[in-house]
Amino acid sequence: MNERSRIEKTSAEDKSIGFDYQYYYFLNELLNLKSGQTAGYEVLDDVHIELADGKTLLVQLKHTVQTNSQGDPINLTKLDADLWKSISNWCKVIADPADGRATVVDQLAFLGNTSFLLVSNKSSNAGNSVLSSIDEVSNGTKSHADFISDIDALKAETKNETIQGYIDDLLGLDLGVSAAFLRNLSFGLDLDEIIARCKASILEKQIHPTRVDDVFHAVDSKLRAKSFATVKAGGKISFNFEQFNVEYRRDFDKARSAGFVIRNLIPALPANLSDQTFIKQLVDIDDIAADDVEILMKFTTMRLNFRDNIEQWIQDGDITQTDIYDLEQEADAHWDNTFSAQYPGRRPPPDEATAATAARGIVQDLRKVKIPLASQELPIRMSNGGFYELSDRPVMGWLHNWKDRYH
């Protein structure tokens, strides 16, 4: 049984991906704004672009999850509801008396400064007579009268009253207004990989390929949060070139910097945090409590963030194994100096209490150290994670007899 259930039919998934499609199209437009331009999201239309010459592009976006036998998005057909609903919406906008366009003169004036673009991931279709007719009217190879005759005939081909109503909205326009609308109407089909387009736009801004994802995630996260706050406050989501540049330029500058990007990764934590050697070392000197899950998670995250960032930088070519060796040698030098200061002459302490105090002193001193990596000083959290990683192997420890206890 292939019929979809009622729950499937009312699922929010199709709508959700449609909203995301609109949002990422908007983000890509922001990434490609030029001086004097403004982009808006769900203000004048799904997306709109105000150009430097005072003209406006209204964009409707339609996404489908339906595919053909080859797995590609389905075609945009001549009686497609997405096609005709968009055309109907624009016809109503053109002749909207509430916006002062009750007369033909006002409608033509509006069309003199407004163009329309239907964007979809649906496939272009050479057999779509509506698209080909609109193209022929625009390039002058078909008269407007012949086009209207074609649309009248098309209306008779369907019994769908909703589609018929959409077609009537176009046929109801003044002929001169209708002709001007068609000249300003265009289509952007086969636009499916919208996130990939956003990343391509970032790459074109002289961002190294290994840092494109960093910029994308930073801008995406900030834009979503700002959009939510703006709408919640009753505002409109709109940016001109200068505003977008001021608010998001830093994310691009950071990616272009000579240093490497420290990513706030979310590592998978070990099932038993207390089994980690570096945790055992800290518990044994009473630096932390074995049952303090919050601090165990915090320190473990710092250690794994250090390790995972190092692995990513190696993969990206930002650092070499020699850089890692130099870092570990520098960290070892800091540890060795502090260890010697706490255990003069490397002699064992007289009792366990003295040993624990000396060991905590080593840890406290090292937590203040910023380890250098490839001429870039790591921040304290990353440096602490580095010392935790080294003590987890372990190649360093805090108690005088740490080698015997943890190897």
C-alpha positions in Angstrom: 0.0 0.0 0.0 1.7 3.2 -1.2 -0.9 5.8 -0.1 0.5 8.2 2.4 -1.1 8.2 5.9 -2.8 11.2 7.2 0.1 11.8 9.6 2.5 11.7 6.7 0.4 14.1 4.7 0.3 16.6 7.5 4.0 16.2 8.4 5.9 19.4 9.0 9.0 18.1 7.2 8.0 19.4 3.7 7.2 22.8 5.1 10.3 22.9 7.2 12.7 22.2 4.3 10.7 24.8 2.3 11.4 27.5 5.0 15.1 26.5 5.1 15.3 26.7 1.4 14.0 30.3 1.5 16.3 31.2 4.4 19.4 29.9 2.7 18.5 31.6 -0.5 18.3 34.8 1.5 21.6 34.1 3.1 23.2 33.6 -0.3 21.8 36.9 -1.5 23.3 38.6 1.6 26.7 37.1 0.8 26.5 38.6 -2.7 25.2 42.0 -1.9 26.8 45.0 -3.6 27.2 48.5 -2.3 23.9 50.3 -2.4 21.8 47.1 -2.3 19.5 45.7 0.4 18.1 42.2 0.9 14.9 41.4 2.9 13.5 38.2 4.1 9.7 37.8 4.2 9.2 41.6 4.0 8.0 42.4 0.5 8.1 38.8 -0.6 9.8 35.5 0.4 13.0 37.4 -0.5 13.4 40.8 -2.1 16.4 42.7 -3.4 16.5 46.5 -3.6 19.0 47.6 -6.2 21.2 50.6 -6.2 19.2 52.2 -9.1 16.0 52.1 -7.0 14.5 49.0 -8.6 13.2 46.0 -6.7 13.4 42.3 -7.4 10.6 40.2 -5.7 11.5 36.5 -5.3 9.1 33.7 -4.6 10.8 30.4 -3.6 9.2 27.0 -4.0 10.8 23.7 -2.9 9.7 20.2 -3.5 10.8 16.9 -2.0 9.1 15.0 -4.8 11.4 13.3 -7.2 11.2 11.5 -10.6 12.3 8.0 -11.4 15.9 9.2 -11.7 15.8 10.7 -8.2 15.8 14.3 -9.4 13.3 16.9 -8.3 10.1 16.8 -10.4 9.6 19.1 -13.4 7.8 22.4 -13.1 4.7 21.7 -15.3 2.5 24.1 -17.2 -0.4 23.7 -14.7 1.9 23.5 -11.6 0.3 24.9 -8.5 3.6 26.5 -7.4 3.9 28.3 -10.8 0.4 29.6 -10.9 0.1 30.5 -7.2 3.3 32.7 -7.5 1.9 34.4 -10.6 -1.4 34.9 -8.9 0.3 36.4 -5.8 2.2 38.9 -8.0 -0.8 39.9 -10.0 -2.6 40.7 -6.7 0.5 42.7 -5.6 0.6 44.6 -8.9 -3.1 45.6 -8.6 -3.2 46.1 -4.8 -5.4 49.1 -4.1 -4.2 49.1 -0.4 -0.7 50.0 -1.8 -2.1 52.7 -4.1 -2.2 50.7 -7.3 -5.9 50.7 -8.2 -5.4 52.4 -11.5 -3.5 51.1 -14.6 -1.2 54.1 -14.5 -0.1 53.3 -11.0 0.3 49.6 -11.8 2.5 50.4 -14.8 4.5 52.8 -12.7 5.1 50.0 -10.2 6.1 47.6 -13.0 8.6 50.2 -14.2 10.6 49.6 -11.0 9.8 46.0 -10.1 10.8 42.6 -11.5 9.8 39.1 -10.4 11.7 35.9 -10.1 10.3 32.4 -9.3 13.1 30.2 -7.9 12.6 26.5 -7.4 14.5 23.2 -7.1 12.0 21.8 -9.5 13.5 20.9 -12.9 13.3 23.0 -15.9 11.1 21.5 -18.6 11.4 22.2 -22.3 7.8 21.0 -22.7 6.4 23.6 -20.4 4.4 25.7 -22.8 3.8 28.5 -20.3 7.5 29.1 -19.6 8.3 29.0 -23.3 5.4 31.4 -24.1 6.5 33.9 -21.5 10.0 33.7 -22.9 8.6 34.3 -26.5 6.6 37.3 -25.3 9.6 38.7 -23.6 11.9 38.4 -26.6 9.2 39.6 -29.0 8.6 36.4 -31.0 5.1 36.0 -29.7 2.4 38.7 -29.4 0.7 39.3 -26.1 -2.6 38.6 -27.7 -1.5 35.1 -28.7 -0.2 34.5 -25.2 -3.6 35.4 -23.7 -5.2 33.1 -26.1 -2.9 30.3 -25.1 -3.6 30.9 -21.4 -7.4 30.9 -22.0 -6.9 27.5 -23.7 -4.8 26.2 -20.9 -7.4 27.2 -18.3 -9.9 25.0 -20.2 -7.5 22.0 -19.8 -7.9 21.8 -16.0 -10.9 21.2 -13.8 -9.0 22.4 -10.7 -10.8 25.4 -9.6 -7.9 26.7 -7.5 -5.6 26.7 -10.6 -8.4 28.3 -12.7 -8.6 31.0 -10.1 -4.9 31.6 -10.2 -5.0 31.9 -14.0 -8.0 34.3 -13.8 -5.8 36.6 -11.7 -3.4 37.0 -14.6 -6.2 37.2 -17.2 -7.9 39.9 -15.1 -5.0 42.3 -15.4 -5.2 45.1 -17.9 -3.6 43.9 -21.1 -0.9 46.6 -21.0 -0.2 45.8 -17.4 -0.1 42.0 -18.2 2.3 42.6 -21.0 4.6 44.7 -18.7 4.4 42.0 -16.0 5.5 39.2 -18.4 8.5 41.3 -19.6 9.6 41.6 -15.9 9.0 37.9 -15.0 11.8 35.3 -15.0 12.5 31.9 -13.6 15.4 30.2 -11.7 14.8 26.5 -11.8 17.1 23.5 -11.0 18.4 25.4 -7.9 18.7 22.5 -5.5 22.0 22.6 -3.6 21.4 25.9 -1.9 23.8 25.5 1.0 26.6 24.5 -1.4 25.9 27.8 -3.2 26.2 29.7 0.1 29.6 28.1 0.7 30.7 28.8 -2.9 29.9 32.5 -2.3 32.0 32.4 0.9 34.9 30.8 -1.0 34.7 33.5 -3.6 35.4 36.1 -0.9 39.1 34.9 -0.7 38.4 32.5 2.1 40.6 29.4 2.2 38.7 26.2 1.4 39.5 24.7 4.8 37.8 27.7 6.5 34.7 28.0 4.4 32.7 25.8 6.8 33.8 27.9 9.8 32.6 31.1 8.2 29.4 29.5 7.1 28.5 28.1 10.5 29.4 31.4 12.2 27.3 33.6 9.9 24.5 31.1 9.7 24.2 30.8 13.5 24.4 34.6 14.1 21.9 35.4 11.3 19.3 32.8 12.6 19.6 34.2 16.2 19.3 37.8 15.0 16.4 37.0 12.7 14.5 35.3 15.6 15.2 38.3 17.9 14.2 40.8 15.2 10.9 39.1 14.4 10.1 38.6 18.1 10.6 42.4 18.6 8.2 43.1 15.8 11.0 44.2 13.3 11.7 43.2 9.7 14.6 41.1 8.6 16.5 43.3 6.2 20.1 44.2 5.6 21.8 46.7 3.4 25.3 46.1 2.2 26.9 48.2 4.8 24.9 46.7 7.7 25.7 43.2 6.7 29.4 44.1 6.3 29.6 45.7 9.7 27.9 42.8 11.5 29.5 39.8 9.8 32.9 41.1 8.5 34.7 39.9 11.6 33.7 36.3 10.8 35.5 36.6 7.4 38.5 38.5 8.9 39.0 35.8 11.4 39.1 33.1 8.7 41.6 35.2 6.7 43.9 35.7 9.6 47.4 34.1 9.5 46.6 32.1 12.6 44.5 29.0 12.7 40.9 28.9 13.8 40.1 27.5 17.2 36.9 25.7 16.8 34.5 25.2 19.7 33.9 21.5 19.1 31.4 19.3 20.9 33.3 16.0 21.4 31.8 12.7 22.3 32.6 12.2 26.0 33.9 8.8 27.3 31.3 6.6 29.0 33.2 6.6 32.3 34.8 10.0 32.9 36.6 8.8 36.0 38.5 6.1 34.0 40.6 8.7 32.3 44.2 8.8 33.5 44.3 12.6 33.7 41.2 12.6 35.9 42.7 9.9 38.2 45.8 12.1 38.6 43.7 15.2 39.6 41.5 13.1 42.0 44.5 11.5 43.7 45.9 14.9 44.6 42.4 16.2 45.8 42.3 18.8 43.0 38.9 17.6 42.0 36.3 15.2 43.5 35.6 11.9 41.7 31.9 12.5 41.9 31.8 16.1 40.7 30.4 15.2 37.3 30.1 18.8 36.1 33.8 19.5 36.6 34.8 16.1 35.1 32.8 16.9 32.0 34.3 20.4 31.8 37.9 19.2 32.0 37.3 16.3 29.7 35.7 18.6 27.1 38.8 20.9 27.3 41.1 18.0 26.8 39.2 16.6 23.8 38.7 20.1 22.3 42.5 20.5 22.3 43.1 17.0 20.8 40.4 17.4 18.1 41.5 20.9 17.1 45.1 19.7 16.7 43.9 16.8 14.5 41.8 19.2 12.4 44.7 21.7 12.0 46.9 18.8 10.8 44.3 17.7 8.4 43.8 21.3 7.1 47.6 21.8 6.7 47.6 24.7 9.2 50.3 23.0 11.3 52.8 20.2 10.9 54.0 17.3 13.2 57.1 19.5 13.9 54.8 22.2 15.3 53.2 19.6 17.6 56.6 18.3 18.7 57.6 21.9 19.5 54.4 22.5 21.5 54.9 19.4 23.5 58.6 20.3 24.2 57.5 23.7 25.4 54.8 22.3 27.6 57.3 19.8 29.0 59.7 22.6 29.8 57.0 24.4 31.8 56.1 21.2 33.6 59.7 20.3 34.3 60.5 23.7 35.8 57.4 23.7 38.0 57.9 20.1 39.0 61.5 20.8 40.1 60.4 23.9 42.0 57.8 21.8 44.0 60.2 18.9 44.6 63.6 20.5 45.3 66.4 18.1 44.3 63.7 15.8 42.9 63.5 14.4 46.4 60.3 12.7 47.5 58.1 14.6 50.0 58.1 13.5 53.6 54.4 12.5 53.7 51.3 12.2 51.5 49.8 15.5 52.6 52.9 17.4 51.6 53.0 15.5 48.3 49.4 16.4 47.5 50.1 20.1 48.3 53.1 20.1 46.0 51.2 18.3 43.2 48.4 20.8 43.4 50.9 23.6 43.2 52.2 22.2 39.9 48.7 22.0 38.4 47.8 25.5 39.6 51.0 27.0 38.0 50.5 25.2 34.7 46.9 26.3 34.5 48.2 29.9 34.1 50.5 29.0 31.1 49.6 29.7 27.5 51.3 27.2 25.3 52.6 28.5 22.0 51.8 26.5 18.8 53.3 27.5 15.4 54.0 31.1 16.7 50.4 31.4 17.9 49.8 31.5 21.7 46.9 29.2 22.6 44.3 30.6 25.0 44.1 29.3 28.6 41.3 26.8 28.0 43.1 25.3 25.1 46.4 25.3 26.9 44.8 23.7 30.0 43.3 21.1 27.6 46.8 20.5 26.3 48.3 19.8 29.7 45.3 17.5 30.5 45.9 15.6 27.3 49.6 15.2 28.0 48.9 14.0 31.5 46.4 11.5 30.2 48.9 9.7 28.0 50.7 10.1 30.5 53.9 11.9 29.7 53.7 14.1 32.7 52.3 14.0 36.2 51.8 15.8 39.5 52.8 13.4 42.3 56.5 12.6 42.8 55.9 9.0 41.9 53.5 9.6 39.0 55.3 7.3 36.6 55.0 4.3 39.0 51.3 5.0 39.7 50.0 5.6 36.2 52.1 3.7 33.8 
